[in-house]
Amino acid sequence: MDAELAWRRALHFEALRASRRPIAGYGAALASWEKGRHWQQAIRLFHAIPQSKVEPNLIAHNILIRCVGHRQWQSAVDLLMCQMRRHVSPDVVSYNSVLSSCDKNGRWPETIGLLEAMPAVDVADVISFSASISSCEKFGLWMEALRIFQWAKDVKIQLDVISYNAAISACQKGNRPENALMLFREMQQYQIEATATSFNAVMSSCGIQWQQALIMFDDMQSAEMELDVISFSAAISSCDIAGEWQRAWDLFHTMPQAKIQPNLIVFNALMSSCERYGQWQQAVCFLGSMCALHLQPDVISFNSVITACQQNWQQAIAVFEDMVVAKVKPSHITFNTLLTCCESQWQQALGLFEHMEWIQVQPDVIGFNAAMAACHQQPRQLLKFFDSMASATLQPSILSLRCVVAALLWRPQRPQCARVRGLLGAVRSAMMELPLKSGEIGEIRNKCMTA
C-alpha cells in the first residue's frame, strides 16, 4: 500500500471516529482534502460515502465542489448536477462555487448560463453576479457585462466595489471610456470606496482624454492611494495617444521617486511618442534603458524605435540587427518601415526581402512598393520585385505602376524589347482594374501609350 493511500484511509477512519455522526466525519475528511486542494482524493472519498450507507448532505457536496473547482470546472458542474439528482437542493454556496470555478477557468458561456438558472431557485447574490461580470470582463464582453450589471440592480442586489471594478474593466477592454467613467461616478454617488483597481481601469480607458487620466492620477495621490506600475502606465499611455509626449516623459521621470520600476507597457508608450515626433535618439535611449532593467523588448518596442529612425537608415538597420540578436521575430510592419528607410539603398532592400523569405514573413503591397522605390535606378531588380508581387497575387497600387513605368523609361532611349512592351501591357491591364481617376494616372497613361 503506498503512503498516499495509507494516509487517506487513516484520515478517513480518524474522521469517522472523531464524530458520532458518520457524515460529519466524512465532512471533516473532505474539508481536510479541500485545504490541501487534493481534489482527486476528495472525489474518491466522496464516492465512498454511500458504501457506508450514509447519504452525502449539502455541506459535503459544497466542500467537494469547492475542492474540485480550483482546477476542474467541468467536474464542478457535473457535481452540481449530481447534487440535484440526489435531491439535495443547492444553496448559494453551491452555485457560487461553480460560478467561481467557471469564471477562473475562462468559461464565460457556462458562467452566464448558470447565473440565468439561479433566479428560479432565488439564491443569486452579489457574489454570483460579480463572478459573472468578471467572466465577461476577461473577454472584453462589455455589453454582456453591463447587461448583467443592470440585471443585478433590477433585482435589488446591492453591488459592491468588486462588481463595479469588473464592469469598469470590461468597458475599458471594450474601448468604452464613457461607460467606464459613468460607472466610476456612480460608485462615488453610492459612496462605494474606489480602489486602485477602479482608478487604473478608468485611466486605462481614457484614450485621448489625457486630461481626465491625469485628473484621476492626481486624485489617487491626493487620497494617498498607493500608485503602482499600472497607474503610471495608464496615465503615460493616455498622454501618448493624445500626443502629449512631454507630459508622458514627465510622468516617467517621477517613477523612480515613487520607487516603481517601469514595465513593457510604459516603455512602449514612451517609444511610441518618440516615433510620432521623430525623437530617434530618445527612442534608442529608452530601448537601452529597457535592456539595463532586464526587460525584454517585444516587436512593438522595436517597431516604434525603427520608425523613429526613419530619417537615419543606418541607425534603423542597427536597431533591426539588435532585434535579430534579441530573437524577436520581425513583422511585416518592421520590414515595411525598414524598406521605406532605405530609399536608394537597393542592396539593403534586397537583403531585407531575403530575410523576410527566410523567416517566412509575407510581404504586402506597401513592402513591394518601398523595395521598388529603393531600386529606382536599378530597373532590372525593380522589375523582379514587380514580377514577385504578381506571383504573390497582390494587386499593384498607383505607386507600383509609377515605379514600373519610371524603371522602363529610365534610360533616354525609347524601350524597344518585347520584354519591356509586355510589361507595359501588364501595367495597362492593371490600370484598367484599379478604381482610379483619370487625373491621377494621366502621366502614367501617357508614358505607357507613347512607349
Residue pairs with C-beta under 8 A, 6 or more apart in sequence:
4 41
8 41
8 44
8 45
11 29
11 32
12 26
12 29
12 45
12 48
14 29
15 25
15 26
15 28
15 29
15 32
16 22
16 25
16 26
17 25
18 25
18 28
19 25
19 28
22 52
22 54
23 49
23 54
23 55
23 56
23 57
23 60
26 45
26 46
26 49
26 52
26 54
26 56
26 60
27 57
27 59
27 60
27 63
29 45
30 42
30 45
30 46
30 60
30 63
30 64
30 67
31 63
33 39
33 41
33 42
33 45
33 67
34 42
34 63
34 64
34 66
34 67
37 67
37 70
37 71
38 67
39 67
39 68
39 70
39 71
39 72
39 75
42 63
42 64
42 67
42 68
43 64
43 68
43 75
46 56
46 60
46 64
49 55
49 56
49 60
50 56
55 86
56 64
56 86
56 88
57 88
58 83
58 88
58 89
58 90
58 91
58 94
61 79
61 83
61 88
61 90
61 94
62 91
62 93
62 94
62 97
64 79
65 76
65 79
65 80
65 83
65 94
65 97
65 98
65 101
66 97
68 75
68 76
68 79
68 101
69 75
69 76
69 97
69 98
69 100
69 101
69 104
70 101
70 104
71 105
72 101
73 98
73 101
73 102
73 104
73 105
73 107
73 110
76 97
76 98
76 101
76 102
77 98
77 101
77 102
77 110
77 114
80 90
80 94
80 95
80 98
83 90
83 94
84 90
89 121
90 121
90 123
91 123
92 123
92 124
92 125
92 127
92 128
95 114
95 118
95 123
95 124
95 128
96 125
96 127
96 128
96 131
98 114
99 111
99 114
99 115
99 127
99 128
99 131
99 132
100 127
100 131
102 108
102 110
102 111
102 114
102 131
102 135
103 111
103 131
103 132
103 134
103 135
103 138
106 135
106 138
106 139
107 135
108 135
108 136
108 138
108 139
108 141
108 144
111 131
111 132
111 135
112 132
112 135
112 136
112 144
112 148
115 124
115 128
115 129
115 131
115 132
115 148
118 124
118 128
119 155
124 155
124 157
125 157
126 152
126 157
126 158
126 159
126 160
126 163
129 148
129 149
129 151
129 152
129 157
129 159
129 163
130 159
130 160
130 162
130 163
130 166
132 148
133 145
133 148
133 149
133 163
133 166
133 167
133 170
134 162
134 166
136 142
136 144
136 145
136 148
136 166
136 170
137 145
137 166
137 167
137 169
137 170
137 173
140 170
140 173
140 174
141 170
141 174
142 170
142 171
142 173
142 174
142 176
142 179
143 174
145 166
145 167
145 170
145 171
146 167
146 170
146 171
146 179
149 159
149 163
149 167
149 183
152 159
152 163
153 159
159 192
160 192
161 187
161 192
161 193
161 194
161 195
161 198
164 183
164 184
164 186
164 187
164 192
164 198
165 195
165 197
165 198
165 201
167 183
168 180
168 183
168 184
168 198
168 201
168 202
168 205
169 197
169 201
171 177
171 179
171 180
171 183
171 201
171 205
172 180
172 201
172 202
172 204
172 205
175 205
175 207
176 205
177 202
177 205
177 206
177 207
177 209
180 201
180 202
180 205
181 202
181 205
181 212
184 194
184 198
184 202
187 194
187 198
188 194
196 220
196 225
196 226
196 227
196 228
196 230
196 231
199 216
199 217
199 219
199 220
199 225
199 231
200 228
200 230
200 231
200 234
202 216
203 213
203 216
203 217
203 231
203 234
203 235
203 238
204 230
204 234
204 237
204 238
206 212
206 213
206 216
206 234
206 238
207 238
207 241
207 242
208 238
208 241
208 242
209 238
209 242
210 238
210 239
210 241
210 242
210 244
210 247
213 234
213 235
213 238
213 239
214 235
214 238
214 239
214 247
217 227
217 231
217 234
217 235
217 251
220 227
220 231
221 227
227 258
227 260
228 260
229 260
229 261
229 262
229 263
229 266
232 251
232 252
232 255
232 258
232 260
232 262
232 266
233 262
233 263
233 265
233 266
233 269
235 251
236 248
236 251
236 252
236 266
236 269
236 270
237 265
237 269
239 245
239 247
239 248
239 251
239 269
239 273
240 248
240 269
240 270
240 272
240 273
243 273
243 276
245 273
245 274
245 276
245 277
245 279
248 269
248 270
248 273
249 270
249 273
252 262
252 266
252 270
255 261
255 262
255 266
261 293
262 289
262 293
262 295
263 295
264 290
264 295
264 296
264 297
264 298
264 301
267 286
267 287
267 289
267 290
267 295
267 297
267 301
268 298
268 300
268 301
268 304
270 286
271 283
271 286
271 287
271 301
271 304
271 305
271 308
272 304
273 279
274 280
274 282
274 283
274 286
274 304
274 305
274 308
275 283
275 304
275 305
275 307
275 308
278 308
278 310
278 311
279 308
280 305
280 308
280 309
280 310
280 311
280 312
280 315
283 304
283 305
283 308
283 309
284 305
284 308
284 309
284 315
284 319
286 305
287 297
287 301
287 302
287 305
287 319
287 322
290 296
290 297
290 301
291 297
296 326
296 328
297 323
297 326
297 328
298 328
299 323
299 328
299 329
299 330
299 331
299 334
302 319
302 320
302 322
302 323
302 326
302 328
302 330
302 334
303 331
303 333
303 334
303 337
305 319
306 316
306 319
306 320
306 323
306 334
306 337
306 338
306 341
307 337
309 315
309 316
309 319
309 341
310 316
310 337
310 340
310 341
311 341
312 341
313 338
313 341
313 342
313 343
313 345
313 348
316 337
316 338
316 341
317 338
317 341
317 348
320 330
320 334
320 338
323 330
323 334
324 330
329 359
329 361
330 355
330 359
330 361
331 361
332 356
332 361
332 362
332 363
332 364
332 367
335 352
335 353
335 355
335 356
335 361
335 363
335 367
336 364
336 366
336 367
336 370
338 348
338 352
339 349
339 352
339 367
339 370
339 371
339 374
340 370
342 348
342 349
342 352
342 370
342 374
343 373
343 374
344 374
344 376
344 377
345 374
346 374
346 375
346 377
346 378
346 381
348 374
349 370
349 371
349 374
349 375
350 371
350 381
352 371
353 363
353 367
353 371
353 385
356 362
356 363
356 367
362 392
363 371
363 392
364 394
365 389
365 394
365 395
365 396
365 397
365 400
368 385
368 386
368 388
368 389
368 394
368 400
369 397
369 399
369 400
369 403
371 385
372 382
372 385
372 386
372 400
372 403
372 404
372 407
373 399
373 403
375 381
375 382
375 385
375 407
376 382
376 403
376 406
376 407
376 410
377 410
379 407
379 408
379 410
382 403
382 404
382 407
383 404
383 407
383 408
383 423
386 396
386 400
386 403
386 404
386 423
389 396
389 400
390 396
390 426
395 430
395 433
395 434
396 404
396 430
396 434
397 434
398 434
398 436
398 440
398 441
398 444
400 430
401 427
401 430
401 431
401 441
401 444
402 443
402 444
404 423
404 427
405 424
405 427
405 444
405 447
405 448
408 415
408 420
408 423
408 424
408 451
409 415
409 447
409 451
414 451
415 421
415 424
415 451
420 451
421 451
424 448
424 451
427 444
427 448
428 448
431 441
431 444
431 445
431 448
438 445
